Amino acid sequence: MPPTPGLFPTFFLSGFECSTFHWKRQGRRNLVAETQHDRSFEEDYGIMRRLGIAVVREGIPWPLVERDGGFDFTQLDPMIDAMNRCQLMPIWDLCHYGYPDDLDPLSGEFTERFARYCRAAAEYVRGRTAGPLCFTPINEITFFSFCGGEWGWVAPYLKGRDHRMALRVALCRAAIPGVHAIREVDPGARMVNVDPLVYVVPPEGRPDLADEARHETFEDTFVAWDILAGRQHPELGGSPEVLDIVGVNCYSFGQMEYREEGPHQALGPRDERIRPLADLLAIAWERYGRPIVIAETSGLGEGRPAWLRDVMEESMAAMARGVDVHGICLFPGVDMPDWRKGTWLHNGICDLVSEGDCLRRVPYAPYVDELRRWQELLNRVTVLDEDPFNDPVDLEEVRAAARRLQPRPDRDWS
């Protein structure tokens, strides 16, 4: 088979938690600072290079770079220099739940200022890093709408289903001109539009909630992507080119039992109602026909290696049936705190260990070993060479490995 170039120089990606939301009316959080990625980025990027990962999701903190009607992106310069030394390609997150204090995301001003910010960010980073320009304009529009529009966890602290629906449409209304503004700077820029891929079932003994659970899975999950693709609210200007790359987030808590109030209840790892991830990937692929990236995935604690094995087997099964998967992002690269409790989640490639005022990076060896095993099975690099960008991933090689391995989808999300 002739080579089929993938989107990225490596099949495995990673990234760093970069939320800048206002949390529970307690003030602004900065997860880049809380994980000390702001002072350990050179070490963090070096770890990625040694793991054979050439692509990282990285944030530009909109509320911290917009100042007095203008923008100051110079805080990115040391990170960009370090990326270039380690030969990494960024996928820039432009709005990771955080926006300037004086903005209302439901307002027209939000849309206008977001587009202006997107254009300025693209102008600043263009030509400064390796690889094509790649952005996530607004991260997890659907989840953001739940957090800020229905549950009241983060700004704008709205509550109720109607507010969630309105916030989701408003975020899409801003994201679409943001994409156009970026492409006025670089017409070839790519977008990874990220949202959770979920599956919701009715509670046992409540068949009366089956329609609601099905709607949550097969309709509500896809509304933001549908708007970006122009399938819903076409007056907002969405199109397949705006949607571009479908970034699906896959976590165990994405398979849930429906609740009429508040967040749904995550299913246990061996619940018979779990749907194989390969099936869910196929649903997204059949709906949009756009390239797919698993934009975030990770297990917790000692379950990280088993989780990676499950996700890889399911992804290979999806690719073997024709789903156009271009990469798997092991997220985060270093641990992150539970937003509510503040305790470490132990979900990163590296754990964080306190040593005085510093957080030492400690790779979780069993997780790394499982990554290495898959790199070898797929004939992927394990350490970046002198020029990781001279050849993109040959997806035909990965597909051939998927056919050779013949993985079978299953319900084991351990």
C-alpha positions in Angstrom: 0.0 0.0 0.0 1.3 3.5 -0.7 2.0 5.7 2.3 -0.8 7.7 3.8 0.6 10.8 5.6 -0.9 11.4 9.0 -1.5 14.9 10.5 1.4 14.7 13.0 5.0 13.7 13.2 4.3 11.1 15.9 1.2 8.9 16.5 1.4 9.5 20.3 0.8 13.0 21.6 0.7 14.5 25.1 -0.2 17.8 26.7 -0.3 19.9 29.9 -3.3 21.0 31.9 -3.7 24.7 31.3 -7.1 25.7 32.7 -7.5 29.4 33.8 -11.1 29.3 35.0 -12.7 31.2 37.9 -13.6 28.4 40.3 -16.5 28.3 42.7 -16.4 32.1 43.1 -13.1 31.7 44.8 -11.0 33.5 42.2 -9.0 32.6 39.2 -7.1 29.3 39.0 -4.0 28.8 36.9 -3.3 25.1 36.5 0.0 25.8 34.7 1.3 27.4 37.8 -0.3 24.9 40.2 1.6 22.1 38.4 4.7 24.2 38.1 4.7 23.7 34.3 5.4 27.4 34.1 8.9 26.9 35.6 9.5 23.3 34.6 8.5 23.4 30.9 12.0 22.7 29.7 12.2 19.5 31.8 8.6 18.6 30.8 9.4 19.0 27.1 12.6 17.0 27.5 10.6 14.1 28.9 8.3 14.2 25.9 11.3 14.1 23.5 12.8 11.1 25.3 9.4 9.3 25.1 9.2 9.8 21.3 6.4 12.3 21.6 6.7 15.3 19.2 3.3 16.9 19.7 2.0 18.6 22.8 -1.2 20.4 23.7 -0.1 23.7 25.3 -2.2 26.7 26.4 -2.2 30.4 25.7 -3.9 31.9 28.7 -6.3 34.4 27.2 -7.2 36.2 30.5 -3.5 36.6 31.3 -2.3 37.9 27.9 -5.0 40.4 27.0 -4.1 43.8 28.6 -5.5 47.3 28.2 -7.2 46.5 24.8 -4.1 44.8 23.5 -2.1 41.6 23.9 1.2 40.7 25.4 2.3 37.2 24.4 6.0 37.5 25.5 5.4 35.1 28.4 5.2 32.4 25.7 8.8 33.1 24.5 10.7 30.9 26.9 8.3 28.0 26.3 8.5 28.4 22.5 12.3 28.5 22.7 12.3 25.3 24.8 9.8 23.6 22.4 12.2 24.4 19.5 15.2 23.0 21.4 13.2 19.8 22.0 11.7 19.8 18.5 8.1 19.7 19.6 5.0 20.9 17.7 2.3 22.6 19.8 -1.4 22.4 19.5 -2.3 25.8 21.0 -5.4 25.8 23.4 -6.8 29.4 23.1 -9.6 29.2 25.6 -9.3 26.5 28.2 -12.4 27.5 30.3 -10.8 30.9 31.1 -11.6 34.3 29.6 -11.0 38.0 30.7 -12.8 39.2 33.8 -14.8 41.9 32.1 -16.4 39.7 29.5 -19.8 37.9 29.4 -19.6 34.9 27.1 -23.2 35.3 26.1 -22.5 38.8 24.7 -21.6 39.9 21.2 -18.5 41.5 22.6 -17.2 38.1 23.7 -17.4 36.9 20.1 -15.7 40.0 18.7 -12.9 40.0 21.2 -12.3 36.3 20.9 -11.8 36.6 17.2 -9.4 39.6 17.7 -7.5 37.5 20.3 -7.4 34.5 17.9 -5.9 36.6 15.1 -3.3 38.2 17.4 -2.3 34.8 18.8 -1.9 33.3 15.4 0.1 36.2 14.2 2.4 35.9 17.2 3.1 32.1 17.1 3.2 31.8 13.3 6.6 30.8 12.1 8.0 30.5 15.7 7.6 26.7 16.1 8.1 23.6 14.0 5.2 21.9 12.2 2.0 23.4 10.9 0.0 25.9 13.0 -2.6 23.9 15.0 -5.1 25.3 17.5 -8.0 24.3 19.7 -10.1 27.5 19.7 -12.4 26.8 22.6 -11.7 23.6 24.6 -14.6 21.2 25.4 -17.4 23.5 24.5 -20.0 20.9 25.7 -18.3 20.3 29.0 -17.6 24.0 29.5 -21.3 24.6 29.0 -22.2 22.1 31.8 -19.5 23.5 34.2 -20.4 27.1 33.6 -23.9 27.0 32.4 -25.7 24.2 34.3 -23.8 23.3 37.4 -22.3 26.7 38.3 -18.8 25.4 39.0 -16.9 28.0 36.9 -17.6 31.4 35.5 -20.1 32.6 34.3 -21.7 30.6 37.2 -25.0 30.0 35.4 -27.4 27.2 36.4 -30.1 25.3 34.6 -30.5 23.4 31.4 -31.6 26.5 29.4 -28.5 28.4 30.4 -26.3 25.4 29.4 -27.9 25.4 25.9 -27.5 29.1 25.5 -23.8 29.0 26.7 -23.0 26.2 24.3 -24.4 28.1 21.3 -22.6 31.3 22.4 -19.3 29.5 22.6 -19.8 28.1 19.2 -20.8 31.5 17.9 -17.4 32.8 19.1 -15.3 29.8 18.0 -16.4 30.0 14.4 -15.1 33.5 13.7 -12.1 32.6 15.8 -11.3 29.9 13.3 -11.8 32.3 10.4 -9.5 34.9 12.1 -6.8 32.3 12.5 -7.0 31.3 8.8 -6.8 34.9 7.7 -3.3 34.8 9.2 -2.5 31.2 8.0 -5.0 29.6 5.6 -3.4 26.2 6.2 -3.8 26.3 10.0 -5.5 23.2 11.4 -8.1 23.1 14.2 -8.6 20.3 16.7 -12.1 20.8 18.1 -12.2 18.9 21.4 -15.1 17.5 23.4 -15.8 14.4 25.5 -17.1 11.3 23.7 -19.7 9.9 26.1 -22.2 7.1 26.4 -25.2 7.4 28.8 -27.5 4.7 29.9 -30.7 4.8 32.0 -30.5 3.8 35.7 -31.4 0.2 36.4 -35.1 -0.1 37.0 -35.8 3.2 35.2 -36.7 2.3 31.6 -38.8 5.5 31.6 -35.4 7.4 31.3 -34.2 5.5 28.3 -35.1 8.2 25.8 -33.4 10.9 27.9 -30.2 8.8 28.1 -30.3 8.0 24.4 -30.7 11.7 23.6 -27.8 12.6 25.8 -25.6 10.1 24.0 -26.6 10.4 20.4 -27.8 14.0 20.1 -26.7 16.3 23.0 -23.1 15.0 22.9 -22.7 16.1 19.3 -24.5 19.6 19.3 -21.3 21.7 19.5 -19.5 19.6 16.8 -22.7 19.8 14.7 -22.7 23.6 15.0 -19.1 23.9 14.1 -19.7 21.6 11.1 -22.7 23.7 10.0 -25.2 20.9 10.6 -27.1 22.9 13.2 -27.5 26.7 13.4 -26.0 27.2 9.9 -26.5 30.9 10.2 -23.5 30.9 12.5 -21.2 30.0 9.6 -20.0 26.5 10.6 -18.7 24.1 8.0 -16.7 20.8 7.8 -13.6 22.9 7.3 -14.3 24.8 10.6 -14.8 21.6 12.5 -11.7 20.2 10.8 -10.2 17.6 13.2 -12.5 16.0 15.7 -10.8 15.8 19.0 -12.5 13.2 21.3 -11.7 12.9 25.0 -12.0 9.4 26.3 -12.1 8.7 30.1 -13.7 6.0 32.1 -16.2 8.5 33.6 -17.4 9.2 30.1 -19.6 6.1 30.3 -22.4 7.2 32.7 -25.8 6.4 34.2 -28.3 9.1 33.6 -29.2 11.5 36.5 -32.1 13.9 36.3 -30.3 16.5 38.4 -26.5 17.2 38.5 -23.7 15.3 36.9 -24.4 11.7 35.8 -23.0 8.7 37.7 -19.9 7.0 36.2 -20.3 3.3 35.4 -18.1 0.8 37.1 -15.2 -0.7 35.0 -17.0 -4.0 34.3 -20.6 -2.8 34.1 -22.4 -4.8 31.4 -23.9 -1.6 30.0 -20.5 -0.2 28.9 -20.2 0.3 25.1 -16.9 -0.5 23.4 -14.9 2.6 22.6 -14.3 1.4 19.1 -18.1 1.7 18.5 -18.2 5.3 19.8 -15.2 6.3 17.6 -17.1 4.8 14.6 -20.2 6.8 15.5 -18.2 10.1 15.4 -16.4 9.1 12.2 -19.6 8.1 10.4 -21.3 11.4 11.5 -18.6 13.8 10.3 -16.1 11.9 8.0 -13.4 14.1 9.5 -10.0 13.0 10.9 -10.2 11.9 14.5 -7.6 12.4 17.3 -8.1 11.0 20.8 -7.3 14.4 22.3 -7.2 13.4 25.9 -7.1 10.0 27.6 -5.7 8.6 30.8 -6.3 6.2 33.6 -5.8 6.8 37.3 -3.1 5.6 39.7 -2.1 2.0 39.1 -4.8 1.7 36.4 -2.9 3.8 33.9 -1.1 1.0 32.0 -4.3 -1.1 31.8 -6.3 2.0 30.6 -3.7 2.7 27.9 -3.9 -0.9 26.8 -7.7 -0.8 26.6 -7.7 2.5 24.7 -5.1 1.3 22.2 -6.9 -2.0 21.6 -10.1 -0.2 21.0 -8.4 2.4 18.8 -6.8 -0.3 16.7 -10.1 -2.1 16.4 -11.7 1.2 15.1 -8.9 1.7 12.6 -9.2 -1.9 11.4 -12.8 -1.1 10.5 -11.8 2.1 8.7 -12.1 4.9 11.3 -9.6 7.6 10.4 -7.7 7.9 13.7 -4.5 10.1 13.5 -3.2 10.0 17.0 -3.6 9.3 20.7 -2.9 12.1 23.2 -1.7 10.8 26.6 -3.0 13.6 28.8 -1.7 15.0 30.9 2.1 14.7 30.5 2.5 15.6 34.2 0.0 15.0 37.0 -2.7 17.5 37.8 -4.8 18.3 40.9 -8.4 17.4 41.4 -10.2 20.7 40.8 -12.4 20.4 43.8 -10.2 18.5 46.4 -6.8 19.8 45.4 -5.3 16.3 45.7 -3.1 14.8 43.0 -5.0 12.6 40.5 -2.1 10.5 39.5 -3.3 10.5 35.9 -0.1 11.8 34.2 2.8 10.2 32.4 4.7 11.7 35.3 3.6 11.9 38.9 4.5 15.1 40.9 6.4 14.7 44.1 6.8 17.6 46.5 10.3 18.4 47.5 10.3 21.7 49.4 8.9 24.3 47.1 9.4 22.2 44.0 7.3 19.5 42.3 9.7 16.8 41.1 8.6 15.0 37.9 8.7 11.2 38.3 7.7 9.1 35.3 5.3 6.3 36.2 7.3 3.4 35.0 4.5 0.9 34.3 2.7 3.5 32.2 5.9 4.3 30.2 6.5 0.6 29.7 3.0 0.2 28.2 3.6 3.2 25.9 6.9 1.6 24.8 5.2 -1.7 24.1 2.7 0.0 21.8 5.4 2.1 20.1 7.2 -1.2 19.2 4.0 -2.9 18.1 3.1 0.0 15.8 6.7 0.5 14.6 6.8 4.0 16.1 9.8 5.9 17.3 10.6 5.7 21.0 13.0 8.7 21.0 12.8 11.7 18.7 15.5 11.8 16.0 17.3 14.9 14.9 14.4 16.0 12.6 11.1 14.6 13.8 9.3 16.6 11.1 11.0 15.2 8.0 8.2 12.6 7.7 4.7 12.5 9.2 3.3 9.3 10.6 2.5 6.8 7.8 -1.0 5.8 8.8 -0.9 2.8 6.5 1.8 1.3 8.8 -0.5 1.9 11.8 -3.5 0.4 10.0 -1.5 -2.6 8.9 -0.5 -3.2 12.5 -4.2 -2.9 13.5 -5.1 -5.5 10.9 -2.2 -7.7 12.1 -3.1 -7.5 15.8 -6.8 -8.1 15.1 -8.0 -6.5 18.3 -11.6 -7.1 19.3 -13.7 -4.4 20.9 -15.0 -5.2 24.4 -16.7 -3.7 27.4 -13.7 -3.9 29.7 -12.9 -0.2 30.6 -10.8 -1.2 33.6 
